Amino acid sequence: MKNTTTIEISLKSVLLIILTLLLLLIAWKIRGVLIGLFIAFILMSGFAPLVDWLTRKGVNKTLSVIITYFLAISSFATLLFLVIPPLVREIQELINNLPLYINWFSSTFGYSPTLPAFSNDNITSIFTSRLESALSSLLKVALNAFGVFVTFITVAVFSFYLLLEREKIKRNIHIVFPNLPKERVNSLANKIEIKLGAWVRGELMLMLIIGVATYIGLSLLRVEFALPLAIIAGLLEIVPIVGPTVSAIPAALVAFVQSPVLAVGVIALYILIQQLENNIIVPKLMEKAVGLSPIVIIFALLVGGALFGIIGALVAVPAAAILHVIFEDFYETSKET
């Protein structure tokens, strides 16, 4: 006689599974909004120590937040002022000298690019055929740029209000987890905020290291505008994988204006810095900042990039840090019980 096992599933369990799946579907649909809110929360954690320091010095809470934002915006604007004007001048010089570089390329490699002969008729036809696609591409770029700007402003505003309401949120966050003790939820929230703040400071330190290393390398190669190019490299370091590659483009252009051979040396310099960053600096620095092993950090970057692209790679390490804090808390609690 065979033994039979009966599995009973209650209506409550079915409804709970359906509700969970619906919530996951909704979260996936609005993943862009959720990632934006997460970035705002990261910014709040990074700004919180300065706000707390100003508050302890007797400054009003709202004024402390305003001062913190003013310092952040002023620093960013100063960096842009140092970077943009010299790069514009170098690009203009590169365009003006482009015929000379084409002649150099032809004489060095024995290859002369042949340009098609144009008449008034085919110039008109080419212009009209390309005009529509060019306008369409320009419109897409403008819309994307506007969307990025709106997202940036939204995240900045939301993190501003998070800083203002931070203590109130931390006092009432236990309402979201009614089955957990209030003290445990508050402790967990404080640990997460401290961990994210450490990640922000670690990222700033990483940007500083890459910026200084790039400045030293470019200065040794005697590349013009070494300081703004190094600032670009440091700023773009916050964008994993793509940032270091993009930062090499303006440096190579500036070097190419001076000498095509120098441009090769600059590209080699950026490849060397990127290899040191990927294999040594990032894993070790982030391990010290957020307490994650280099293997976990690299794995988180790969998973975040595969799921959500550049933004996913950007928030992968802080997300992994939060999961680490949660798992560590549950592990310690399970040992006590």
Buried (B, 14 or more C-beta within 10 A) or exposed (E): EEEEEEEEEEEEEEEEEEEEEEEEEEEEEEBEEEBBBBBBBBBBBBBBBBBBEBBEEEBEBEEBBBBBBEEBEEEEEEBEEBBEEBBEBBBEBBEEEEEEEEEEBEEEEEEEEEEEEEEEEEEEEEEEEEEEEEEEEEEEEEEEEEEEEEBEEBBBEBBBEBBBEBEEEBEEBBEEEEEEEBEEBBEBBEBBBBBBBBBBBBBBBBBEBBBEBBBEBBEEBEBBBBBBBBBBBBBBBEBBBBBBEEBBEBBBBBBBBBEEEBBEBBBEBBEEBBEBBBEEBBBEBBBEBBBBEBEBBBBBBBBBBEEBEEBBBBBBBBBBBBEBBEEEBEEEEEEEE
